[in-house]
Amino acid sequence: MARLILFNKPHGVLSQFTDRGTHSTRPTLTDFIDIPGIYPAGRLDRDSEGLLLLTDDGTLQSRITDPKYTMPKTYLVQVEGAPDDSQIAALCAGIELKDGMTRPAAARRIDAPILWQRDPPVRFRKTVPDSWISLTITEGRNRQVRRMTAAVGLPTLRLVRWSVGKWSVGRLQTGQWQDTEALL
């Protein structure tokens, strides 16, 4: 049975166990998880937060990350502005990015979710409204969600990956992890 770790990655943490850059003081997975033989199944940018899956099984890792399996990934996205129907429809249809057209997504406006506090907090501007959308994609290009929302005029302020396939961050607080068995 494959081992699967569900980790609620905090903002500012690298999705790797070592910092190969010149900034060796940046937090990594090692600061939270001390389990030998597991590796991230995909990545989550340093400025994003939420569910990161780690596993000791290469086949499972491939099933989670390889775009041919189209495993859905749902994000809760705080955007600058108030999305209108045409912006939501464009996200659903797919967006033309510099590296090509994205697959169609599931997008909808949502009420502000109840989440953990982020450090540092998202900037607040009295003159510019912000709102939340739920966005589900089935691919994982570099900074894809941020580029998609920007392309429709809704810059991302906060990005939280809520679920990958059937696994969800659930009640895990930021920095917490849960060990589970992977049953695909």
N, C-alpha and C positions, 0 to 999 in steps of 0.2 A: 504494500500500500504506500502510495506516495505521501510524503509529508508536505503540508501546505500551511504557510504562515500568513495570516491576515494582519497587516500592519497599517495603522492610521498614521501616515507620514506627516510630520509637522511641516509647516512652511519653513523654508530655509535649509532643509536637510537634503543632502545629496542622496540619490537612489542607488548608492553603491557602498561597498564596505570600506573603501579607502579613497582618499582624496589625492588623485594623481596630479592635481594642479599645483600652482605655486602658493595657494592659500591653504596650507595644511591645517589651519585652525577651523575650517568649515566643518560643521557636524555631518556625520555620515551614519549609515545604518549601524555601524559598530557601536555607536553611542547609545543604541537602544536594544539591539538584539545580539546575543552572544550564543549563537547556535552554529556549530561547524557544518559545512557541507550543503548549505542552502544558498540559493542565488535568486536575485530578483527576476520575476517573470514580467519583463517590460520595464518601463521607466516612468517616472513622474518628475517633471522638471522641479528644480530647486525652489522656484517660487510658486509651485502648486502644492496642494496638500490632499490628504485623503487616502483612499485604499491603494496599497501597494501589496501585491502578492509575491511571496518568496517560496521556492520549492527546492527539493532535492532531486527532482525527477525531470530529466531532459525532455522526455516526451510530453509531459504535462506543460513544461515551460513553453515548448513549441506550440502546443494547442492553444495556449493563452495568448501568445504574442504573434503568431503567424497570421497575416491578413487573410489567407485562404480559408481559415476557419471562421471568419467573421464573428468573433466573440464580441458581443455588445459591451460597451463601456459607457456608463452613465455618469455625467458630470453635473454638478450644481454650479451654476456660473452667475456670479454677480457682475452685471455689466453697467457701464455708464450710459445713461439714457433709459428710455422706456420703449421696449420693442413693439413695433406695430405688426399688423397681420402680414404685410409684405416681407418684412425682415424674417419673421418666423417661417413663412412659406419658402423663402430663399434658403434658409438653413436646412429645411426638410428636403428640398430638391437637390441639394448639393451645391458647393461653392467652387468657382474657378479660382484656384490658387496658383502661385508661380510654378509649382511642381505638378500641376494638372488638376483636373476636376476631382472633388471629393465624392465619395459615395453618398447617396441620400442618407439623411439623419432623421431622428425623431426629435423634435424641438417643441417646447411649449413654455408659456409664461407660468411661473409658480410664485406663491407667496414666499417671503423671506423665510428660509428654513431656520430651525433652532439648532445652532452649531456651537462648538467650542469657541473660545476667544482665540483670535489669531494674534501672533506676536511677530512683527509689528502689526497693529491694526490697519485696516484698509482706510485710505484717506477719505475724508468726508468733505464735500463741497456743498454749501448751502444753495448755490445757484444751479447746480447740475444734479438732476435726479439720478438715482440708481435703481436697478430692479434685478430680479433673478429669473433665470430660465433653467430648465432641465434640458440637457442635450445628450442624446445617445448616438454614438458613432460605432462603426464596425471596422475601423482601421485605426492606425495609430501613428500618423506622420508626426514629425518633429513640430511641437507647439501647434498642433492642428486646431484644437478648439479655440485658442487665442486668435489664430489667423482667420478662422471662420467668422468669429464674432466681429473682429475688426473689419473684415471685408463687407459686412452688412451695416457698418457704422455704429457698432456697439462694442467699444473697447472693453476687454475683460479687466475687472478690478480684483476679483477673487475667484479662484478655480479650485473646486473640491471634487475629486473623483469619488463618487458615492458607491459605485458597484462595477464589477467586472464579471460578466456572465451571471451565474447564480450567487456569487459571493458579494457581500455588502459590508461596508464599514460598520453598519448597525450601531451598536451602543459603545463601540470602542472610542475612548477619548483620545485626543491627540497624543502621540507617542506611545500608545498602548498597542499590544499585539496579542493575537490568539493563535494557538497551535491547533490545527485540525487535520483530519485526513481528507484527502482529495478523492472524491467519488465523481468522476465525470460521466 
